[in-house]
C-alpha cells in the first residue's frame, strides 16, 4: 500500500511522549501515529455499528405491550401443541 507523508502539529509534551514510546517499542514515531489512528477509526466504527443496532431495536413495543405479546405467544403455542 502506498504511503502518504503528512505534517501535523501537536503539543511538545505529547511529541515527547510519542518519541519516548517509539524508542521503547523500537518503532518509528510515524508507526505510533498510524497505530493510534487505526485504533481510533476502529472504535469509531464500532460506535457507529452499536448506534445502528440500538436504532434497529428502538422500534420494540413498550413494556406493557410486550407483556400482552408474550401472553399471546404462549396461548398460540398451546393451541399449536394441542393440534399436533
Backbone as CSV, one residue per row, in Angstrom:
resi,resn,N_x,N_y,N_z,CA_x,CA_y,CA_z,C_x,C_y,C_z
1,UNK,0.834,-1.167,0.000,0.000,0.000,0.000,0.885,1.237,0.000
2,UNK,0.448,2.218,-0.742,1.221,3.455,-0.845,1.124,4.267,0.433
3,UNK,2.197,4.916,0.766,2.216,5.782,1.945,2.181,7.230,1.504
4,UNK,1.568,8.052,2.313,1.486,9.484,2.029,2.060,10.221,3.223
5,UNK,2.942,11.150,2.946,3.509,11.960,4.023,2.535,13.077,4.351
6,UNK,2.472,13.389,5.626,1.624,14.489,6.074,2.313,15.186,7.233
7,UNK,1.972,16.415,7.445,2.526,17.168,8.568,1.395,17.461,9.543
8,UNK,1.682,17.268,10.810,0.700,17.574,11.843,1.363,18.441,12.902
9,UNK,0.542,19.159,13.622,1.043,19.972,14.725,0.501,19.382,16.015
10,UNK,1.395,19.129,16.963,0.989,18.605,18.262,1.744,19.350,19.356
11,UNK,1.236,19.251,20.549,1.912,19.887,21.671,3.251,19.197,21.917
12,UNK,4.199,19.978,22.395,5.543,19.458,22.629,5.538,18.290,23.614
13,UNK,4.737,18.387,24.670,4.682,17.318,25.674,4.193,16.009,25.046
14,UNK,3.208,16.106,24.175,2.699,14.911,23.507,3.754,14.336,22.566
15,UNK,4.429,15.204,21.832,5.508,14.764,20.949,6.567,13.996,21.736
16,UNK,6.929,14.518,22.883,7.957,13.858,23.694,7.494,12.488,24.180
17,UNK,6.222,12.380,24.531,5.690,11.081,24.945,5.710,10.088,23.789
18,UNK,5.326,10.549,22.609,5.333,9.685,21.428,6.759,9.267,21.100
19,UNK,7.670,10.210,21.174,9.070,9.913,20.878,9.620,8.864,21.849
20,UNK,9.319,9.032,23.132,9.771,8.063,24.139,9.156,6.685,23.884
21,UNK,7.873,6.662,23.598,7.200,5.389,23.343,7.782,4.704,22.104
22,UNK,8.051,5.467,21.070,8.624,4.904,19.848,9.969,4.242,20.134
23,UNK,10.783,4.899,20.948,12.088,4.314,21.314,11.892,3.021,22.103
24,UNK,10.959,3.059,23.075,10.715,1.873,23.903,10.200,0.690,23.087
25,UNK,9.344,0.985,22.115,8.758,-0.074,21.288,9.613,-0.403,20.063
26,UNK,10.658,0.385,19.881,11.555,0.206,18.743,10.803,0.293,17.401
27,UNK,9.950,1.315,17.317,9.224,1.602,16.079,9.374,3.096,15.798
28,UNK,8.976,3.488,14.621,9.071,4.911,14.270,7.921,5.696,14.909
29,UNK,8.121,6.995,15.014,7.034,7.846,15.504,5.844,7.759,14.557
30,UNK,6.123,7.676,13.282,5.037,7.554,12.310,4.190,6.321,12.600
31,UNK,4.856,5.236,12.957,4.129,3.995,13.251,3.224,4.175,14.475
32,UNK,3.693,4.907,15.470,2.876,5.183,16.656,1.609,5.932,16.242
33,UNK,1.766,6.952,15.404,0.606,7.713,14.961,-0.340,6.853,14.129
34,UNK,0.197,6.026,13.267,-0.640,5.141,12.455,-1.427,4.196,13.361
35,UNK,-0.761,3.604,14.343,-1.443,2.687,15.262,-2.563,3.417,16.016
36,UNK,-2.294,4.644,16.441,-3.301,5.416,17.173,-4.505,5.731,16.288
37,UNK,-4.256,6.126,15.055,-5.346,6.455,14.142,-6.147,5.196,13.794
38,UNK,-5.455,4.084,13.573,-6.164,2.829,13.282,-7.093,2.449,14.435
39,UNK,-6.604,2.572,15.647,-7.432,2.240,16.811,-8.605,3.212,16.928
40,UNK,-8.362,4.482,16.688,-9.426,5.480,16.747,-10.515,5.165,15.726
41,UNK,-10.103,4.835,14.510,-11.065,4.508,13.453,-11.866,3.270,13.831
42,UNK,-11.211,2.246,14.367,-11.906,1.027,14.766,-12.941,1.314,15.855
43,UNK,-12.569,2.123,16.831,-13.515,2.486,17.903,-14.693,3.268,17.339
44,UNK,-14.404,4.178,16.437,-15.463,4.970,15.825,-16.427,4.074,15.059
45,UNK,-15.893,3.155,14.273,-16.741,2.242,13.509,-17.566,1.354,14.438
46,UNK,-16.981,0.911,15.532,-17.724,0.105,16.499,-18.868,0.908,17.116
47,UNK,-18.616,2.179,17.417,-19.671,3.034,17.965,-20.795,3.228,16.955
48,UNK,-20.430,3.412,15.697,-21.441,3.568,14.653,-22.294,2.309,14.526
49,UNK,-21.643,1.156,14.561,-22.373,-0.107,14.481,-23.302,-0.266,15.673
50,UNK,-22.836,0.061,16.853,-23.665,-0.027,18.053,-24.872,0.895,17.941
51,UNK,-24.682,2.088,17.417,-25.802,3.009,17.219,-26.824,2.421,16.246
52,UNK,-26.348,1.792,15.178,-27.257,1.190,14.215,-28.039,0.040,14.842
53,UNK,-27.360,-0.763,15.640,-28.037,-1.869,16.321,-29.080,-1.326,17.288
54,UNK,-28.708,-0.309,18.058,-29.653,0.282,19.010,-30.858,0.886,18.297
55,UNK,-30.625,1.524,17.159,-31.736,2.091,16.389,-32.652,1.002,15.864
56,UNK,-32.088,-0.125,15.487,-32.897,-1.227,14.986,-33.821,-1.767,16.074
57,UNK,-33.371,-1.708,17.313,-34.179,-2.207,18.419,-35.043,-1.123,19.059
58,UNK,-34.918,0.108,18.607,-35.727,1.191,19.151,-37.209,1.030,18.850
59,UNK,-37.533,0.271,17.806,-38.934,0.132,17.444,-39.620,-1.022,18.192
60,UNK,-38.995,-1.496,19.233,-39.596,-2.537,20.059,-40.823,-1.958,20.760
61,UNK,-41.831,-2.800,20.983,-43.035,-2.288,21.650,-42.759,-1.909,23.097
62,UNK,-43.594,-1.042,23.643,-43.433,-0.679,25.057,-43.575,-1.922,25.943
63,UNK,-43.079,-1.838,27.159,-43.077,-2.990,28.073,-44.478,-3.530,28.290
64,UNK,-45.461,-2.654,28.428,-46.837,-3.110,28.654,-47.336,-3.941,27.479
65,UNK,-47.058,-3.468,26.286,-47.491,-4.189,25.096,-46.733,-5.500,24.949
66,UNK,-45.476,-5.498,25.337,-44.664,-6.714,25.254,-45.257,-7.819,26.132
67,UNK,-45.816,-7.464,27.281,-46.451,-8.448,28.171,-47.598,-9.125,27.442
68,UNK,-48.428,-8.344,26.761,-49.543,-8.917,26.016,-49.063,-9.807,24.873
69,UNK,-48.045,-9.362,24.176,-47.497,-10.166,23.078,-46.961,-11.504,23.591
70,UNK,-46.293,-11.482,24.736,-45.775,-12.727,25.317,-46.904,-13.680,25.672
71,UNK,-47.991,-13.145,26.244,-49.147,-13.983,26.590,-49.769,-14.572,25.327
72,UNK,-49.867,-13.763,24.279,-50.429,-14.252,23.015,-49.570,-15.372,22.446
73,UNK,-48.275,-15.233,22.530,-47.383,-16.281,22.019,-47.555,-17.576,22.801
74,UNK,-47.684,-17.457,24.114,-47.885,-18.649,24.950,-49.187,-19.343,24.572
75,UNK,-50.258,-18.574,24.397,-51.540,-19.158,24.020,-51.453,-19.807,22.643
76,UNK,-50.766,-19.151,21.749,-50.611,-19.694,20.396,-49.860,-21.016,20.438
77,UNK,-48.800,-21.079,21.239,-48.042,-22.330,21.382,-48.928,-23.451,21.918
78,UNK,-49.748,-23.124,22.892,-50.642,-24.134,23.471,-51.616,-24.657,22.428
79,UNK,-52.166,-23.759,21.635,-53.107,-24.162,20.573,-52.395,-25.040,19.551
80,UNK,-51.228,-24.640,19.127,-50.474,-25.408,18.128,-50.090,-26.770,18.679
81,UNK,-49.638,-26.809,19.916,-49.229,-28.084,20.517,-50.413,-29.040,20.648
82,UNK,-51.612,-28.542,20.956,-52.801,-29.395,21.047,-53.178,-29.960,19.695
83,UNK,-53.006,-29.167,18.646,-53.387,-29.621,17.317,-52.415,-30.638,16.743
84,UNK,-51.184,-30.619,17.162,-50.183,-31.536,16.624,-50.015,-32.673,17.575
